[in-house]
């Protein structure tokens, strides 16, 4: 595991509410019966816990601008985080309402993706590696090279602090025991302090299973059998709406190696991605 203090950002997941319901959403939007909205006191405690962290501090969802106290969250960011370290991820749902506040708080450090390009793709995180990979040693090799751990961020949600965004989202979805307490310096803990989270969630996740991703034009989340059972247990709304496709069986090393050719799961852009990049740069923000 990459030490959290060396990760490029830590996300504060202020809500999992979203106006979109994208296929294979990494926050599992559509599977929750009711979204959460992080209390302002918890947001402030999360910010205080990151004092001294050298990387970026992100505000993320879901769609963070749907938080009823989004403007107050921005005020907290301005009071507690240096300008160059403030980051925001948004689909732009309330862009017209909050543009001035967003620009005053985050400047150009806004990652804006409205997900209107249906040729975009999201990797299926609910494709449990323990369900679909035969060889346990090979599974370990894949897990040791997880691109989410290396490229993405650690996370704070209302249930605590997590070494990985996806682990945090899985804990929220499947009503797990929560993360480390939100307290100053938690991000300085070494990888050994997060072994419990790794054992609980890494084998339940599909991030490091090479898979030809479906695009946002598709209507079904890709899940494996054990996660299908968990979704059944929590009575997932998406499952009830028949928006889930179950993958059965196991993959050989040869099958996975073939799927890994030109596999870049961190790249969400579709065939109109370059056009979208130009469009959002015209707003003075980044496009992810």
Secondary structure, DSSP 8 states (H G I E B T S, - for coil): ---GGGSSEEEEE-B---S---TT-TT-TTS-SS--B--HHHHHHHHHHTTT--SEEEEESS-GGGSTTHHHHHHHHHHHS-GGGEEEEE--TTHHHHHHHHHHHHTT-EEE-----TT-B---TTS-HHHHB--HHHHHHHHHT-HHHHHS-EEEETTEEESSHHHHHHHHHTT----B---TTGGGS-GGGGHHHHHHHGGG--TTS-----BTT---EEEEHHHHHHHHHTT-HHHHTT-EEEE-S-B-HHHHHHHTTT--TT----TTHHHHHHHHHTTTSB--
